[in-house]
Amino acid sequence: MNLNIKAVLPVIVLIVVVWLGMNSYTTVPAGHNKVATLFGEIQDEPLKEGFHIVNPLLKFYAYDLRVHTETWTKVQVPSQDKLKTSMDISVTYRINPSYTPSMLKETGSLADAIVKLLTPKVRSLLREAGKTVEQSQDFYLDNIQQQLQLYMEAGLTEYMSNKGMIVEAVLFRDIT
C-alpha cells in the first residue's frame, strides 16, 4: 500500500505543476483589455494588450475596446401631430478602457451594458426628440435630422460617459 502512494504522489505533483504553468499567464489581444477577479473581488486595474504573468486563481473577463455600432431597426418615433414615423438608428461607440472594472461591477459584459443602459437611453431620448418635431413628414428635412442627431449625441454622450462608453456618432436612416 505504501508503494502505491509513492507511485501516485509524483503524478499528482506533475498534474499540479502543469495546471499552475498553464494558468499562470494570460494574453490580451490587440484592441482588448481584461478585468480580473479573485474569488469574486474585481481587481482595480485592467490588463492591457500583451502577455502577462498572473495569479493562477484569477478569472478574466475580456472587453473589446474597438469601435462598435449598435443598430435598432424600425423604431417608432412620435411627433407633435401624434403620428409615428419609423426609422433605423445606429449608435457608434467604444469602451473607455479605464472604466472596464467598474463596468463589470455595475453592469456586467458589453452585451449587458447595451441591453441595460444604451438601448433604454436611446429609446427614451428618441421619444423626447420626436416631441420637438411638429409634423411627421418633417423627419425627412435635413435640418430636423441634424438637430435630432445632435440632440441624441449630446444626451447619449452625457449619460454613457459616466458608464464607460464613448459615443462617437448617432445616425438615422430608412425614415418612413
N, C-alpha and C positions, 0 to 999 in steps of 0.2 A: 504494500500500500504506500509506503514511504517513497518507493521508486517512482510511482505514478505522479506524485506531487512534484518531484524533482524534474520529471519529463514535461509536465504541463506548465510549470512556472516560467520557463524561458519563452514558451509560446505566448503566454499571457502578456509578459513584458514586451515581447515583439509587437503584439497587437496594439498595446497602449502607446508604444513609441511611434508606430506607423500612424495611429489616429492623431496623436499630438502633432506629428510632422505635417499631416495633410490639412489640419485645421488651424495651424499657426500662422497662416498667411492668407491674404486676400488681394485680389487685383481689382482696381476700379477702372472701367473702360473710359475712353475719351468722351467728354460731354456728359459725364455722370458724377455723382458722389454717393457715398454710402453712409448711413447712420447706423451706429452700433448700439445694441442693448445688451446688458449683462443682467440676467435674471429679472428682466422687465424694466430695469432702470436705463433710461435713454442717456447716452453719452452726449456731452455738450458740443463737442467738435466733430463735424462730419469728416470722413476720409476723402481726400481729393484724388484725382486721377493718378494711377500708377500702382506700384507694388508696395504692400505694407505687411510688416510682421505684426501679428496681433495675438491677443489672448485667445486660445482655442475655445473658450467657453462663450465668446461673443456671438450674437446673432446679428445679421446685417440686413438692412433694407436699402435697396438701391433706388435712386431718384435720377431720372433723365432730365438734365438741365438744358437740353437743346430746345429750340423753338417748337411749339406745338400750336395746332389750330383745332379748335373745337367748333363744330357747326351744328346749329339747330335748324331744322327744315320746317317749312310751312307753319311758322309761328304766327298766331293770330294777334294783330295789334289793333285795338280800338282807337278811333279818332273822335273828335268832338261831335260829329254828326251821327254817332252811335253805330256806324258801320265798321266792320272789321276788315282789315287788309292782311293778306297772307304774305309772308316774306321769309327768306332764309337769312340767318345772321351767323357770321363767323367771327370768332374772337381769337386773335393770335397772341400768344403769351409764352412766357418761360418762367422757370422757377428761380428764385433768388437762392443761391447755394447756402448762404449763411442761415436761412430760415428752415432748412430741411429737418433739423432736430425738433424744433417747435411744431412744424407741420405734422411730423409723425406723432407727436404727443397730443396735439389738439384736434387733428383731423384724420390722420392716417396716411394712406398712399395718395398718389396723384389722382387716381381714379376716384377716391373718396372725396378729395378736395373739389373735383369737378361736380360731383353729384350733390355734395352738401353745401358748397359755397358758391361756385361760379354759376351753375345753372339757375338756382333761385334768384341770384342777384341780376343776372341778365334778363330774366323774365320780368322781374319787378321794375327794373329801370326802363325796359321797353314799354311796359304798360304806362308808366309815368310820362315817358317821352311822347307816346301816342296821344296823350291828352292835350298836348300843345298843338297838334295838327287839327285845323278846322274841318277839312273835308278829306275823306279817304283818298280821293284822287290826287290830293296834294303830296302824297307819299312819292309820287313819280317826279316831283320837282327836284332839281339838283340842289338848290339851296336848302330845302327841307331835309334831304338825305344827309347833307353835310352837317346841318345842325344836330340831327339825330346821332350821327357818328361821333361828333364832338361831345355831346351830352353823355352818350354811352361810355366813351373812352374816359372821360373825366370821372364819372361815377364809379366805373369798374376799377380804375387806377387807384382812386381814393380808398375803396373798400378792400381790394385784393392786395395792395402793397403791404398792409399790416398782417396779411395771411401768408405772405411769402411768394406771391405770384406777381410778375411784372407784365402788365397788359401793354402790348405793342401796337395793336390795331383792332378796330371793330369795323366789319364790312357788311353791307347789306346787298342782297341780290335777289333775283326772281320775285320781284314785287308784283302781286296780283290782287 
